[in-house]
Amino acid sequence: MRLRAASALLAAVAALAGFAATGAQADETQTDVQISNVSFDGAKDIVVGLYAKTVTVSGTFTHPSGIQDADFVLWRGPDGANPYETYDDRIVSNEYYSHADCVAVSATTSTCSQTISLEPDWKYGGTALTNAHAGTWKVSVQGVANDDSWTQSANYTTTRLQRESKTTVDAGPEPIAQGKTLTVTGKLTRADWDNLDYRGYTAQPVRLQFCKAGTTTYTTVKTVYTSSTGTLTTTVPAAEDGYWRWNFAGTSTTPAAKSTADYVDVQ
């Protein structure tokens, strides 16, 4: 596919310039290869902690002659740019210089997949992640049919590389008399790919939530911002038995995180 598609890819650069549409609509204007259902391990975003992680990106490709190969590339740059030439801001699959794993589900349709290795603790030849990599990436997808016709969509969809987050909680004193002041603390941290540890995520809004004993529904009591070290501290009146937790909604670079619940006995 690399040799067969090379000239087609160069010609595609000009053709793709100005295309902002994603998915099948943009592909139909190129050739007859149809692309759908592109995802990373079945999820929208890619969350990485401190150690190497390999994700599988897959999609469904359809053409009357059947499918021979596919490619997936993560990249950042302006619309109309060529993802195959933005070397400083692209992430290619482990199979980029070989072939995707394409499994035929019918005479015309295949599911094709490739793996991408992401390594904050870079050792084995994957993409060495730094904090600057966190954020939104475009996903370029190409499918090649058995008759050598092809579709390449430089901006088919997007995904986010995110730094894994963690939240802790501690409510006390416990047990506590009804009406007394309860102090709830905690910390929001996220993976630091530059230093290979978890560090406080500063100035972030985190919801303090309560679930009354015997029920399953949490309600938000207040929103507290993290300190310069990621810590959380607030006070609330102790009214009844129940569970307390911190709930962080997430950002483009960091996924949502909920702490485990801390039960407080109110007497």
N, C-alpha and C positions, 0 to 999 in steps of 0.2 A: 504493500500500500504506500510505503514511503516514496518509492520510485515512481509509481503510477500517479500519485497525487501531487507530487512536488510542483509540477508546472501549473496544475489546477489551483494550488494554494496561492502561488504568486499572482495569478490572474484574479484570484478572489479578493485580494486586498482592495483594489479599486472598486470592485463590485459591492463589497461590504461597507465601504465608507458611507456613512449617513444612515445605515440601517439601525434603528433603535428598537424595532419590534423583536420579540423573542418567540421561541417555540416554533410550532409548525407554520404559522403564518409567514414568518421571514423565510423559512426553509423552502416553502413552496415556490417562492419567486426565484430560487436558485436551480434546483433540479427536482427529480421525482423521489429522492430518498426522504422518507418521513422520519422525524425524530420525536420521541415523547418519553415521559416518565423518567427523566434524568434526576438522580438523587445520590446522596452520599450516605452509605450504610442505612438507607431508608429515611434519613433525617435531613432537615434543611441546613443545619449548621454543623461545623466541625469543631469539637471541643477537645483541647489538648492540655494535659497536665504538665508534669516535669520530665516525662520519659517518652521515648519514641512511640508513635502511634501510626498504624497503617489503616487507612480507610479505603473502602471500595466504592468507586463511582460507577454507576451503571445506567443504561438507558435502553429504550426499545427502538429498533430501526426497521423500517419496512421499505421494500422495493419489489416490483414484479419479478426481477431476476434473482432476488435473494440478496443477502448481505455477506460481504467478505471481511470487513474490518471497520474499526471505529477508533476515534481518538478523543481524549478529554484533556483540556489544559486550563489551569487557573491562571488568571492574569489581571493586572491592573494597568489602566491607561485610558485615554480618551476614546470615545466611540469612533470607529473608522480606522483605528490603529490595527496593526497586525500582531495578534497574540503570539505568533511563531517567531517574531523578531524582537519582542520586548524582553530580552534575556534577564535584565536586572529585576524585573517585576513579573515573573511568570513561574509557575510550578507545574512541572510535567509529571506524568505517571512513571511508575517503574517500568512499564512496558512501552514507553513512548517510542523507543527505537526498534521495537519488535512488532508484535501484533496484539490487539485486544483479544480477550476471550469471548468469542461470539458463539452463542448456543442457539441453534435454530428452533423456534417453536412452531414454525410452519414453513412452507415452501417460500414464503415471501417475507417473513418476519423473524428477527433474531433479537435476543437480549445480549448486549455486549457490555463488558465490564473491564476496568483496569484498576490497579491499586496505586495509592499515593502514600509515600512514607514521609512523615513529618517528625522531626527530631530536635527538640530543644537541647538535648544532650548529644549533639551530633557525633556519630561514630561510624555509621554503616553506609553512608552514601546517599541517604535520603535528603530532603530539604532541611537545612539547618535553620530552625526557627529562631527569630529574635522578637522582642516585644513589638518592633515596628511592623511585623507581619500581621498582627492582629487587626481585624476589620473586615470589610466587604471586598470580595474578589469576584470578578466576572468569570463565567464558565464558557469556554469555547468548546463546541462539540462538532465533530466531523464524522460522517458515515459514508462508507464506500460500498457500492453495490457490486454484485458479481459481474455485471457488464461494464464496470469501471466508471459508471456515472457516480456522482458524489453530491453531498450537501455539506457545507461548512458554515456554521453560524457562530460568528466571533463573540456574540453577546447573547447566547441562548438563554442563560439564566444567571443568577448570582448565588453565592454561598458566603458564609462568614467563618473565618478562622478566629476562634475565641479562646481566651486564657481561662482555664478551669477556675471556678470560684468555690469558696467554702464559707459557711456562716455558722457561728456557735452562739449558744445562749446560756445564761445562768440567771435564775430568778431567786431572790431571797430577801430576808431570811425565811426559812421554812422549818416547821410550820410557823404561821403568822396569825396574829389576832385580826379579826375582821375590822376594817376601818384603818388599820395601820398602813404605813407606807412600805410598799414593795419596790425593791430596786431590781431592775432588769438590765443586765449587761450582756455583752457579746462582742464578736469581732467578725468583720468581713475581710477575707483575704482572697487573693487570686494568684495564679501561677505567674512567676516572673521568669520568662524564658531567657533573659540576659544573665541572671544570677543563679538560676536553678534552685529557687526556693519559693515559698509562698509569702507574699508581702501584703500589708494592709492596703485596701482600696479606699482612697480618701475622698471626702466630700460627696458621698453617695447617699441618696435617700433610701432608707430601709424601713419597711413597715413592721411595727410591733403588733402581733396578732394574739388573740385569746380565744380559747375553746373551752366552754363550760363543761365541767365533768358530767359525763352521761350523754353528751352530744358529740357530733362529728363536724360541726361547722365552725370555722374560724372567722372572726370578725376583726377588722383593723381598729386598733385603739388609738394609735398615733403614728406619725412618721418622724423618724429621727435620722439625722445625717451623721455619717461616720467622721471620726476625728482624723487628724493628720497621720495616724498610725492604723486607721481602719477600725478603731474600737467604737462601741455603741454603749451608751449609758442613758437611762431615764428612770423616772419613778412614776408609780401609779398607786392608787388606793387599792388595798386588798379587799375585794368584795365577796368572792365565792371561790370554791375549789375549782381548779381547772388547769389547763395547759397553756404555756406561753411559748411563742416562737418568734424569730425574726424572718422576714420574707423580703428578699431582694429581687427586684423585677428584671435586672440585667441591663446591659448596654450593648452596643454594636460589637464591642471587643470582648465582652465578658458575659457569660450566660447567667440566667436566673439561678438563685440558690435559696433554699429554705433550711433553717436549722432544724435539728431534731427538737422535739417538744420537751419542755421542762415543767413537770407537774408541781403545783404548789397547793399544800393543804391549808385552807383558811379555817380557823377555829373561832 
